[in-house]
Amino acid sequence: MDTNSQLNTGLTESLLQVNQLSYKLPPQISIASKCTHVINYSQQASYNGGETVIFDCQTGSQFVDPAASYLSLVVTPSASSHGFGSGSVNNIFSRVVVRTQTGAELSRCEDYNLLNKFMDRYANSTSWFDSIGKAQGYSNNVGDEVNKYCDAVPSTGKVFIVPVQSLMACMNPIGAKLVPPNIMSGLRIEIQLANVNDAFCAVNQSVSPSALSSYTVKRPEMHWKVFELADAFQRKIQEMAAQGLNYLYKETFHTIVSTSTADINFDIKKAASKALTCRIITRPAAPVDGKDKFSASIYNYNTLQANIGENYWPNQKLQIDTTPTLNNINEAYYYTAYAVDKLEAWSPPSVTPNQFLGSTPTGALTDDYSNGMICFNLNKSNVSELAGYTTSNSRALLINLKQHSADSVRLDAYLTFLRLAKVLVSNTIVLD
């Protein structure tokens, strides 16, 4: 039914705009006077496994877009019969530390390579691993190629690309903000390279796969996409910095538990005002050189639960009564997919129930990658991902698990929490 109200000029223009019938030039909303790429080089031209790659960032007074920034490098293994297994070139990064010019530690991630592999495997779809993931060195083996577990890295070297946002937590700010020059100027990035047989595994996962002797990283370069703002806006942001710019991002705390008992109980003592997610990855306690050391153990849990004080996840223990198989792990698989926010039909994780359960590569015909993980979502809000629980030494996150059989395992637990960097004109204060 048509209304009989009189249309004024403002309403007419609004209706034309909504109906895509406005032919006016769009408003000029950009405040940048210049946009380009800046390349920062590491302190050395090449590094061997176990050494530390160091960058001292020089971006001046420009603002950095971390979403379009990346690290490029050439990786050269000593033999062409090895690759990154179920992981990527991130396998070679065991520790990533980021400090401001004044020495404030913005981010530190221990065993970064393991965490990154599982975050990528659950965050992205299968098609991503066949396209963008290839540039990072991912293989997408589905067990249909004889004696080939992953793509080999040629001994002549191969170029890989690592997004800055996945490499450093502080480069993935909440709200997709640009990184201000107060942080970037003089920023130091330290990347410790992993042991050769932690980073690489044999392409042929036979009973006794071969080990690799060494690898080299050449020409590591940090590519920053930078914006130079007009003077008026630059001055305004510096005036705001006098009171402090609030720079929010998610940081991760890592702890390790080794056990050979069926009942596994441990706590994660980390002081954080907003704990958001806990990821637990189970691997064999004594991995073999030449095997994929970033492959999860076959899923072996009958019960799982976590709590902070009187708050439990889930409220009743998630339980499997018998040996975990493809017939009874679907609830555990679904719970992990929910915890990493990957239940949407249009954006499923690449990890299938088969990969969640896991298998042991046979060598003659390799099986699916083993990507099982336990995850607890500690968020208190259905409209925001930033409403976590408070944890401390006296209010720790308690983990309660029970193995079906008492295997000797290593558990890597990663607690993700919210971190605030209070950015001042010449200093940065970090608060958890």
C-alpha beads as a LAMMPS data file, in Angstrom:
LAMMPS data file: protein, C-alpha beads

432 atoms
431 bonds

1 atom types
1 bond types

-500.0 500.0 xlo xhi
-500.0 500.0 ylo yhi
-500.0 500.0 zlo zhi

Masses

1 110.0

Atoms # bond

1 1 1 0.000 0.000 0.000
2 1 1 1.559 3.301 -1.097
3 1 1 1.869 6.083 1.447
4 1 1 0.558 9.520 0.621
5 1 1 3.217 11.445 2.542
6 1 1 5.068 14.250 0.818
7 1 1 8.698 13.546 -0.011
8 1 1 11.173 16.231 0.952
9 1 1 14.525 16.679 -0.780
10 1 1 16.519 14.766 1.820
11 1 1 14.190 11.756 1.776
12 1 1 14.146 11.710 -2.023
13 1 1 17.938 11.620 -2.195
14 1 1 18.079 8.895 0.467
15 1 1 15.600 6.709 -1.435
16 1 1 17.530 7.172 -4.662
17 1 1 20.722 6.151 -2.847
18 1 1 19.121 3.039 -1.335
19 1 1 17.708 1.995 -4.717
20 1 1 21.116 2.427 -6.383
21 1 1 19.844 5.336 -8.497
22 1 1 22.103 8.089 -7.217
23 1 1 24.623 9.251 -9.809
24 1 1 26.600 11.682 -7.672
25 1 1 30.323 11.317 -7.143
26 1 1 31.070 9.429 -3.904
27 1 1 32.536 11.529 -1.072
28 1 1 36.311 11.643 -0.637
29 1 1 36.827 9.963 2.752
30 1 1 40.478 8.926 2.533
31 1 1 42.827 10.854 4.826
32 1 1 46.041 9.265 3.491
33 1 1 48.344 11.371 1.348
34 1 1 50.516 8.433 0.292
35 1 1 50.435 4.615 0.242
36 1 1 53.329 2.299 -0.606
37 1 1 55.245 -0.831 0.436
38 1 1 58.314 -0.626 2.653
39 1 1 60.786 -3.511 2.824
40 1 1 62.786 -4.134 6.006
41 1 1 65.729 -6.547 5.869
42 1 1 66.937 -8.830 8.625
43 1 1 70.299 -8.291 10.300
44 1 1 71.849 -11.163 8.301
45 1 1 71.268 -12.344 4.750
46 1 1 70.988 -16.030 5.751
47 1 1 70.398 -18.163 8.839
48 1 1 70.716 -21.810 9.794
49 1 1 68.337 -23.874 11.906
50 1 1 68.485 -22.943 15.599
51 1 1 69.590 -19.337 14.979
52 1 1 67.472 -16.222 15.568
53 1 1 66.243 -13.986 12.753
54 1 1 66.111 -10.336 13.893
55 1 1 64.314 -7.416 12.268
56 1 1 64.544 -3.793 13.391
57 1 1 61.583 -2.109 11.727
58 1 1 62.031 1.240 10.021
59 1 1 58.695 2.632 8.857
60 1 1 59.116 6.191 10.121
61 1 1 55.958 8.196 10.813
62 1 1 53.798 6.022 8.573
63 1 1 50.894 3.805 9.645
64 1 1 51.120 0.089 8.818
65 1 1 48.317 -2.078 7.451
66 1 1 49.140 -5.527 8.907
67 1 1 46.462 -7.277 6.832
68 1 1 48.431 -6.529 3.651
69 1 1 51.922 -7.018 5.127
70 1 1 53.945 -10.226 4.963
71 1 1 57.287 -11.951 5.490
72 1 1 59.009 -13.479 2.473
73 1 1 61.922 -15.912 2.704
74 1 1 63.714 -18.663 0.824
75 1 1 64.026 -22.045 2.570
76 1 1 66.716 -24.453 1.377
77 1 1 66.833 -27.958 2.932
78 1 1 69.894 -30.146 2.537
79 1 1 67.888 -32.803 0.640
80 1 1 64.788 -32.760 -1.579
81 1 1 63.103 -35.720 0.118
82 1 1 61.619 -33.707 2.999
83 1 1 58.746 -31.287 3.535
84 1 1 56.657 -29.648 6.218
85 1 1 54.255 -32.558 6.773
86 1 1 50.799 -31.406 7.861
87 1 1 52.220 -27.951 8.616
88 1 1 53.745 -25.162 6.545
89 1 1 56.855 -22.996 6.407
90 1 1 55.759 -21.759 9.853
91 1 1 57.191 -25.077 11.117
92 1 1 60.611 -23.421 11.147
93 1 1 59.530 -20.687 13.611
94 1 1 59.723 -22.038 17.158
95 1 1 59.511 -18.734 19.061
96 1 1 58.320 -15.270 18.007
97 1 1 59.003 -12.250 20.254
98 1 1 58.036 -8.653 19.463
99 1 1 59.324 -5.680 21.474
100 1 1 58.832 -1.942 21.170
101 1 1 61.718 0.480 20.828
102 1 1 61.668 1.050 24.595
103 1 1 61.794 -2.701 25.327
104 1 1 58.127 -3.332 26.212
105 1 1 57.220 -6.869 25.169
106 1 1 54.132 -6.722 22.949
107 1 1 53.978 -10.401 22.089
108 1 1 55.712 -13.684 22.848
109 1 1 54.636 -17.067 21.526
110 1 1 56.513 -20.245 22.481
111 1 1 56.138 -23.224 20.127
112 1 1 54.490 -20.879 17.683
113 1 1 54.836 -23.411 14.847
114 1 1 52.538 -25.949 16.503
115 1 1 49.857 -23.400 17.401
116 1 1 49.875 -21.822 13.950
117 1 1 49.410 -25.153 12.202
118 1 1 46.305 -26.033 14.219
119 1 1 44.832 -22.531 14.030
120 1 1 45.189 -22.550 10.238
121 1 1 43.809 -26.066 9.877
122 1 1 40.657 -25.199 11.829
123 1 1 40.216 -21.619 10.607
124 1 1 40.373 -22.317 6.858
125 1 1 38.523 -24.497 4.374
126 1 1 40.021 -27.176 2.131
127 1 1 39.984 -24.832 -0.877
128 1 1 42.201 -22.368 1.035
129 1 1 44.899 -25.047 1.401
130 1 1 44.734 -25.673 -2.339
131 1 1 45.274 -21.974 -3.112
132 1 1 46.550 -19.337 -0.652
133 1 1 47.864 -21.983 1.743
134 1 1 50.187 -23.318 -0.952
135 1 1 52.179 -20.070 -0.846
136 1 1 52.827 -20.793 2.838
137 1 1 53.991 -24.338 2.096
138 1 1 50.885 -26.288 3.104
139 1 1 50.143 -29.670 1.579
140 1 1 46.614 -31.022 1.362
141 1 1 47.279 -34.749 1.260
142 1 1 44.202 -36.978 1.431
143 1 1 45.959 -40.346 1.482
144 1 1 45.677 -41.142 -2.218
145 1 1 49.317 -40.964 -3.323
146 1 1 51.721 -43.839 -2.706
147 1 1 54.700 -43.046 -0.436
148 1 1 53.949 -39.320 -0.403
149 1 1 52.897 -37.723 2.863
150 1 1 53.473 -34.073 1.891
151 1 1 54.961 -31.867 -0.806
152 1 1 58.773 -31.865 -0.874
153 1 1 60.760 -28.654 -0.513
154 1 1 63.458 -28.670 -3.242
155 1 1 67.090 -28.541 -2.142
156 1 1 67.590 -25.685 -4.606
157 1 1 65.318 -23.567 -2.387
158 1 1 61.742 -22.319 -2.534
159 1 1 60.165 -18.928 -1.782
160 1 1 57.444 -18.840 0.884
161 1 1 55.120 -16.103 2.108
162 1 1 53.949 -15.723 5.735
163 1 1 51.182 -13.198 6.564
164 1 1 52.250 -10.815 9.312
165 1 1 48.896 -11.203 11.087
166 1 1 49.425 -14.933 11.599
167 1 1 53.096 -14.529 12.527
168 1 1 52.626 -11.959 15.317
169 1 1 49.566 -11.648 17.540
170 1 1 50.156 -7.924 18.053
171 1 1 49.820 -7.407 14.286
172 1 1 46.208 -8.569 14.351
173 1 1 44.476 -5.776 16.323
174 1 1 40.807 -5.944 17.264
175 1 1 38.801 -3.859 14.814
176 1 1 41.290 -4.241 11.924
177 1 1 43.088 -1.003 12.832
178 1 1 46.282 0.302 11.321
179 1 1 49.361 -0.009 13.533
180 1 1 50.430 3.511 14.649
181 1 1 54.014 4.730 14.199
182 1 1 54.330 5.001 17.987
183 1 1 54.452 1.174 17.988
184 1 1 56.157 0.519 14.663
185 1 1 59.058 2.944 14.959
186 1 1 62.067 0.898 16.112
187 1 1 59.982 -2.264 16.613
188 1 1 62.195 -5.348 17.099
189 1 1 61.046 -8.769 15.875
190 1 1 62.981 -11.864 16.976
191 1 1 62.154 -15.191 15.319
192 1 1 63.983 -18.251 16.621
193 1 1 64.383 -20.980 14.024
194 1 1 63.449 -24.537 14.986
195 1 1 65.614 -27.633 15.023
196 1 1 65.824 -29.199 11.559
197 1 1 64.042 -32.443 12.503
198 1 1 61.276 -30.592 14.318
199 1 1 60.555 -28.445 11.268
200 1 1 60.911 -31.081 8.526
201 1 1 59.691 -34.643 8.046
202 1 1 60.316 -37.225 5.348
203 1 1 57.993 -37.228 2.358
204 1 1 57.881 -41.020 2.637
205 1 1 56.578 -41.819 6.138
206 1 1 57.834 -45.407 6.137
207 1 1 58.552 -47.384 9.299
208 1 1 62.033 -45.811 9.559
209 1 1 61.904 -42.496 7.686
210 1 1 65.126 -40.639 7.013
211 1 1 66.153 -37.562 9.013
212 1 1 67.335 -34.284 7.505
213 1 1 70.786 -32.927 8.294
214 1 1 70.231 -29.143 7.964
215 1 1 68.362 -26.276 6.327
216 1 1 69.064 -22.633 5.537
217 1 1 66.831 -19.556 5.478
218 1 1 67.936 -16.961 2.938
219 1 1 66.828 -13.388 2.200
220 1 1 64.175 -12.943 4.911
221 1 1 62.352 -9.700 4.143
222 1 1 59.518 -7.987 6.010
223 1 1 57.156 -6.250 3.600
224 1 1 54.972 -3.555 5.174
225 1 1 52.081 -1.791 3.465
226 1 1 52.245 1.739 4.860
227 1 1 50.073 4.853 4.772
228 1 1 51.199 8.432 5.275
229 1 1 48.421 10.598 6.690
230 1 1 47.794 14.243 5.939
231 1 1 49.421 16.552 8.483
232 1 1 46.180 17.588 10.214
233 1 1 45.190 13.975 10.925
234 1 1 48.716 12.998 11.929
235 1 1 48.763 15.813 14.505
236 1 1 45.339 14.829 15.826
237 1 1 46.397 11.232 16.471
238 1 1 49.549 12.394 18.255
239 1 1 47.381 14.634 20.451
240 1 1 45.278 11.561 21.284
241 1 1 48.489 9.617 22.036
242 1 1 49.254 12.099 24.810
243 1 1 46.306 10.531 26.671
244 1 1 47.039 7.032 25.325
245 1 1 45.846 5.095 22.270
246 1 1 44.038 1.860 23.169
247 1 1 45.444 -0.946 21.006
248 1 1 43.676 -4.277 21.633
249 1 1 44.721 -7.710 20.367
250 1 1 44.673 -11.380 21.371
251 1 1 47.809 -12.829 22.956
252 1 1 48.557 -16.486 23.753
253 1 1 50.174 -18.119 26.787
254 1 1 51.743 -21.570 26.353
255 1 1 52.257 -24.348 28.879
256 1 1 53.418 -27.979 28.497
257 1 1 52.296 -31.080 30.409
258 1 1 53.874 -34.537 30.004
259 1 1 52.132 -37.582 31.448
260 1 1 51.651 -41.326 31.071
261 1 1 48.566 -41.674 33.286
262 1 1 44.965 -42.139 32.191
263 1 1 43.639 -39.329 34.399
264 1 1 45.109 -35.973 33.373
265 1 1 44.530 -32.954 35.613
266 1 1 46.488 -29.717 35.359
267 1 1 45.950 -26.002 35.700
268 1 1 46.971 -23.008 33.618
269 1 1 48.109 -20.176 35.853
270 1 1 48.143 -16.989 33.859
271 1 1 46.969 -13.617 35.137
272 1 1 44.547 -12.273 32.524
273 1 1 41.440 -10.129 32.890
274 1 1 39.771 -11.705 29.834
275 1 1 40.686 -15.307 29.030
276 1 1 38.962 -16.256 25.759
277 1 1 39.958 -19.693 24.455
278 1 1 42.044 -22.699 25.479
279 1 1 43.452 -25.079 22.850
280 1 1 45.020 -28.395 23.895
281 1 1 47.076 -30.432 21.418
282 1 1 48.118 -33.996 22.234
283 1 1 51.250 -35.539 20.722
284 1 1 53.457 -38.558 21.473
285 1 1 55.916 -37.957 24.319
286 1 1 58.842 -39.331 22.274
287 1 1 58.461 -38.339 18.588
288 1 1 60.716 -39.923 15.951
289 1 1 63.022 -37.909 13.680
290 1 1 61.710 -38.031 10.124
291 1 1 58.100 -38.286 11.295
292 1 1 55.660 -35.369 11.301
293 1 1 56.216 -33.834 14.757
294 1 1 53.245 -31.504 14.327
295 1 1 50.828 -34.385 13.863
296 1 1 48.416 -34.974 16.749
297 1 1 48.132 -38.329 18.472
298 1 1 45.157 -40.493 17.597
299 1 1 42.191 -39.197 19.638
300 1 1 42.205 -41.179 22.895
301 1 1 39.943 -39.334 25.359
302 1 1 36.890 -40.730 27.137
303 1 1 36.031 -37.540 29.081
304 1 1 36.933 -33.866 28.963
305 1 1 35.987 -30.802 31.002
306 1 1 37.459 -27.474 32.125
307 1 1 36.532 -25.030 34.850
308 1 1 37.390 -21.694 36.437
309 1 1 36.016 -21.723 39.973
310 1 1 32.325 -22.669 39.788
311 1 1 32.102 -22.222 35.988
312 1 1 32.444 -25.452 33.967
313 1 1 32.809 -26.156 30.224
314 1 1 30.730 -28.165 29.490
315 1 1 28.554 -28.262 32.608
316 1 1 28.584 -32.073 32.540
317 1 1 31.668 -33.909 31.292
318 1 1 31.677 -34.661 27.577
319 1 1 31.968 -38.438 27.564
320 1 1 32.798 -41.344 25.243
321 1 1 32.166 -44.709 26.905
322 1 1 34.371 -46.955 24.757
323 1 1 37.406 -46.719 22.485
324 1 1 37.103 -43.514 20.399
325 1 1 36.147 -44.369 16.801
326 1 1 34.475 -42.627 13.891
327 1 1 31.184 -43.924 15.295
328 1 1 31.391 -42.092 18.637
329 1 1 33.679 -39.026 18.321
330 1 1 31.221 -36.732 16.539
331 1 1 30.191 -34.919 19.716
332 1 1 33.832 -34.217 20.646
333 1 1 34.514 -33.084 17.062
334 1 1 31.450 -30.816 17.072
335 1 1 32.387 -29.325 20.446
336 1 1 35.842 -28.355 19.157
337 1 1 34.351 -26.876 15.973
338 1 1 31.966 -24.824 18.140
339 1 1 34.814 -23.654 20.398
340 1 1 36.779 -22.303 17.409
341 1 1 33.604 -20.732 15.954
342 1 1 33.534 -22.879 12.796
343 1 1 29.970 -24.206 12.683
344 1 1 28.816 -22.070 9.733
345 1 1 27.746 -24.033 6.675
346 1 1 29.440 -21.501 4.374
347 1 1 32.794 -21.622 6.177
348 1 1 33.552 -25.121 7.499
349 1 1 36.985 -26.085 8.848
350 1 1 39.272 -28.205 6.690
351 1 1 39.562 -30.739 9.532
352 1 1 37.205 -33.674 8.946
353 1 1 36.041 -36.211 11.561
354 1 1 38.611 -38.627 10.068
355 1 1 41.403 -36.122 10.654
356 1 1 40.056 -35.297 14.110
357 1 1 40.238 -38.983 15.079
358 1 1 43.652 -39.302 13.427
359 1 1 45.671 -42.180 12.019
360 1 1 49.250 -43.369 11.688
361 1 1 50.816 -43.017 8.207
362 1 1 51.573 -46.465 6.812
363 1 1 54.307 -45.469 4.370
364 1 1 52.982 -47.563 1.486
365 1 1 49.782 -45.529 1.337
366 1 1 49.659 -42.544 3.656
367 1 1 46.503 -41.728 5.566
368 1 1 44.808 -38.422 6.379
369 1 1 46.653 -35.898 8.499
370 1 1 46.004 -36.189 12.227
371 1 1 44.620 -32.849 13.401
372 1 1 42.699 -33.683 16.566
373 1 1 42.504 -30.918 19.166
374 1 1 40.550 -30.176 22.341
375 1 1 39.270 -26.627 22.620
376 1 1 37.304 -24.742 25.274
377 1 1 35.519 -21.477 24.463
378 1 1 35.531 -19.251 27.560
379 1 1 33.641 -16.331 26.024
380 1 1 30.657 -14.989 28.003
381 1 1 28.949 -13.089 25.164
382 1 1 27.014 -14.093 22.065
383 1 1 27.583 -10.735 20.334
384 1 1 31.228 -10.058 21.207
385 1 1 34.317 -12.246 21.233
386 1 1 35.943 -10.121 23.932
387 1 1 34.001 -11.058 27.070
388 1 1 36.219 -13.665 28.677
389 1 1 36.791 -14.835 32.253
390 1 1 39.368 -13.528 34.712
391 1 1 42.224 -15.916 35.526
392 1 1 45.129 -15.627 37.969
393 1 1 47.391 -17.793 40.137
394 1 1 44.553 -18.192 42.640
395 1 1 41.823 -18.490 39.991
396 1 1 43.415 -20.767 37.417
397 1 1 41.859 -22.559 34.468
398 1 1 41.640 -26.255 35.461
399 1 1 41.722 -28.966 32.801
400 1 1 40.334 -32.457 33.504
401 1 1 40.834 -35.196 30.889
402 1 1 40.746 -38.983 30.902
403 1 1 42.529 -41.136 28.339
404 1 1 40.998 -44.412 27.227
405 1 1 44.447 -46.017 27.491
406 1 1 47.314 -44.585 29.549
407 1 1 49.558 -43.427 26.680
408 1 1 52.724 -41.413 27.206
409 1 1 51.817 -38.037 25.741
410 1 1 52.846 -34.391 25.657
411 1 1 50.050 -31.846 25.943
412 1 1 50.609 -28.330 24.614
413 1 1 48.002 -25.964 26.082
414 1 1 47.555 -22.490 24.590
415 1 1 45.437 -19.978 26.515
416 1 1 44.308 -17.048 24.371
417 1 1 43.490 -13.841 26.239
418 1 1 42.899 -10.164 25.544
419 1 1 45.842 -7.797 25.791
420 1 1 45.763 -3.984 25.843
421 1 1 48.709 -1.906 24.714
422 1 1 48.363 1.665 25.977
423 1 1 50.277 3.556 23.305
424 1 1 51.704 6.906 24.404
425 1 1 53.758 9.406 22.425
426 1 1 57.121 7.808 23.243
427 1 1 56.231 4.765 25.353
428 1 1 53.900 1.760 25.423
429 1 1 52.343 0.141 28.488
430 1 1 51.189 -3.479 28.117
431 1 1 48.242 -4.729 30.213
432 1 1 46.683 -8.239 30.232

Bonds

1 1 1 2
2 1 2 3
3 1 3 4
4 1 4 5
5 1 5 6
6 1 6 7
7 1 7 8
8 1 8 9
9 1 9 10
10 1 10 11
11 1 11 12
12 1 12 13
13 1 13 14
14 1 14 15
15 1 15 16
16 1 16 17
17 1 17 18
18 1 18 19
19 1 19 20
20 1 20 21
21 1 21 22
22 1 22 23
23 1 23 24
24 1 24 25
25 1 25 26
26 1 26 27
27 1 27 28
28 1 28 29
29 1 29 30
30 1 30 31
31 1 31 32
32 1 32 33
33 1 33 34
34 1 34 35
35 1 35 36
36 1 36 37
37 1 37 38
38 1 38 39
39 1 39 40
40 1 40 41
41 1 41 42
42 1 42 43
43 1 43 44
44 1 44 45
45 1 45 46
46 1 46 47
47 1 47 48
48 1 48 49
49 1 49 50
50 1 50 51
51 1 51 52
52 1 52 53
53 1 53 54
54 1 54 55
55 1 55 56
56 1 56 57
57 1 57 58
58 1 58 59
59 1 59 60
60 1 60 61
61 1 61 62
62 1 62 63
63 1 63 64
64 1 64 65
65 1 65 66
66 1 66 67
67 1 67 68
68 1 68 69
69 1 69 70
70 1 70 71
71 1 71 72
72 1 72 73
73 1 73 74
74 1 74 75
75 1 75 76
76 1 76 77
77 1 77 78
78 1 78 79
79 1 79 80
80 1 80 81
81 1 81 82
82 1 82 83
83 1 83 84
84 1 84 85
85 1 85 86
86 1 86 87
87 1 87 88
88 1 88 89
89 1 89 90
90 1 90 91
91 1 91 92
92 1 92 93
93 1 93 94
94 1 94 95
95 1 95 96
96 1 96 97
97 1 97 98
98 1 98 99
99 1 99 100
100 1 100 101
101 1 101 102
102 1 102 103
103 1 103 104
104 1 104 105
105 1 105 106
106 1 106 107
107 1 107 108
108 1 108 109
109 1 109 110
110 1 110 111
111 1 111 112
112 1 112 113
113 1 113 114
114 1 114 115
115 1 115 116
116 1 116 117
117 1 117 118
118 1 118 119
119 1 119 120
120 1 120 121
121 1 121 122
122 1 122 123
123 1 123 124
124 1 124 125
125 1 125 126
126 1 126 127
127 1 127 128
128 1 128 129
129 1 129 130
130 1 130 131
131 1 131 132
132 1 132 133
133 1 133 134
134 1 134 135
135 1 135 136
136 1 136 137
137 1 137 138
138 1 138 139
139 1 139 140
140 1 140 141
141 1 141 142
142 1 142 143
143 1 143 144
144 1 144 145
145 1 145 146
146 1 146 147
147 1 147 148
148 1 148 149
149 1 149 150
150 1 150 151
151 1 151 152
152 1 152 153
153 1 153 154
154 1 154 155
155 1 155 156
156 1 156 157
157 1 157 158
158 1 158 159
159 1 159 160
160 1 160 161
161 1 161 162
162 1 162 163
163 1 163 164
164 1 164 165
165 1 165 166
166 1 166 167
167 1 167 168
168 1 168 169
169 1 169 170
170 1 170 171
171 1 171 172
172 1 172 173
173 1 173 174
174 1 174 175
175 1 175 176
176 1 176 177
177 1 177 178
178 1 178 179
179 1 179 180
180 1 180 181
181 1 181 182
182 1 182 183
183 1 183 184
184 1 184 185
185 1 185 186
186 1 186 187
187 1 187 188
188 1 188 189
189 1 189 190
190 1 190 191
191 1 191 192
192 1 192 193
193 1 193 194
194 1 194 195
195 1 195 196
196 1 196 197
197 1 197 198
198 1 198 199
199 1 199 200
200 1 200 201
201 1 201 202
202 1 202 203
203 1 203 204
204 1 204 205
205 1 205 206
206 1 206 207
207 1 207 208
208 1 208 209
209 1 209 210
210 1 210 211
211 1 211 212
212 1 212 213
213 1 213 214
214 1 214 215
215 1 215 216
216 1 216 217
217 1 217 218
218 1 218 219
219 1 219 220
220 1 220 221
221 1 221 222
222 1 222 223
223 1 223 224
224 1 224 225
225 1 225 226
226 1 226 227
227 1 227 228
228 1 228 229
229 1 229 230
230 1 230 231
231 1 231 232
232 1 232 233
233 1 233 234
234 1 234 235
235 1 235 236
236 1 236 237
237 1 237 238
238 1 238 239
239 1 239 240
240 1 240 241
241 1 241 242
242 1 242 243
243 1 243 244
244 1 244 245
245 1 245 246
246 1 246 247
247 1 247 248
248 1 248 249
249 1 249 250
250 1 250 251
251 1 251 252
252 1 252 253
253 1 253 254
254 1 254 255
255 1 255 256
256 1 256 257
257 1 257 258
258 1 258 259
259 1 259 260
260 1 260 261
261 1 261 262
262 1 262 263
263 1 263 264
264 1 264 265
265 1 265 266
266 1 266 267
267 1 267 268
268 1 268 269
269 1 269 270
270 1 270 271
271 1 271 272
272 1 272 273
273 1 273 274
274 1 274 275
275 1 275 276
276 1 276 277
277 1 277 278
278 1 278 279
279 1 279 280
280 1 280 281
281 1 281 282
282 1 282 283
283 1 283 284
284 1 284 285
285 1 285 286
286 1 286 287
287 1 287 288
288 1 288 289
289 1 289 290
290 1 290 291
291 1 291 292
292 1 292 293
293 1 293 294
294 1 294 295
295 1 295 296
296 1 296 297
297 1 297 298
298 1 298 299
299 1 299 300
300 1 300 301
301 1 301 302
302 1 302 303
303 1 303 304
304 1 304 305
305 1 305 306
306 1 306 307
307 1 307 308
308 1 308 309
309 1 309 310
310 1 310 311
311 1 311 312
312 1 312 313
313 1 313 314
314 1 314 315
315 1 315 316
316 1 316 317
317 1 317 318
318 1 318 319
319 1 319 320
320 1 320 321
321 1 321 322
322 1 322 323
323 1 323 324
324 1 324 325
325 1 325 326
326 1 326 327
327 1 327 328
328 1 328 329
329 1 329 330
330 1 330 331
331 1 331 332
332 1 332 333
333 1 333 334
334 1 334 335
335 1 335 336
336 1 336 337
337 1 337 338
338 1 338 339
339 1 339 340
340 1 340 341
341 1 341 342
342 1 342 343
343 1 343 344
344 1 344 345
345 1 345 346
346 1 346 347
347 1 347 348
348 1 348 349
349 1 349 350
350 1 350 351
351 1 351 352
352 1 352 353
353 1 353 354
354 1 354 355
355 1 355 356
356 1 356 357
357 1 357 358
358 1 358 359
359 1 359 360
360 1 360 361
361 1 361 362
362 1 362 363
363 1 363 364
364 1 364 365
365 1 365 366
366 1 366 367
367 1 367 368
368 1 368 369
369 1 369 370
370 1 370 371
371 1 371 372
372 1 372 373
373 1 373 374
374 1 374 375
375 1 375 376
376 1 376 377
377 1 377 378
378 1 378 379
379 1 379 380
380 1 380 381
381 1 381 382
382 1 382 383
383 1 383 384
384 1 384 385
385 1 385 386
386 1 386 387
387 1 387 388
388 1 388 389
389 1 389 390
390 1 390 391
391 1 391 392
392 1 392 393
393 1 393 394
394 1 394 395
395 1 395 396
396 1 396 397
397 1 397 398
398 1 398 399
399 1 399 400
400 1 400 401
401 1 401 402
402 1 402 403
403 1 403 404
404 1 404 405
405 1 405 406
406 1 406 407
407 1 407 408
408 1 408 409
409 1 409 410
410 1 410 411
411 1 411 412
412 1 412 413
413 1 413 414
414 1 414 415
415 1 415 416
416 1 416 417
417 1 417 418
418 1 418 419
419 1 419 420
420 1 420 421
421 1 421 422
422 1 422 423
423 1 423 424
424 1 424 425
425 1 425 426
426 1 426 427
427 1 427 428
428 1 428 429
429 1 429 430
430 1 430 431
431 1 431 432
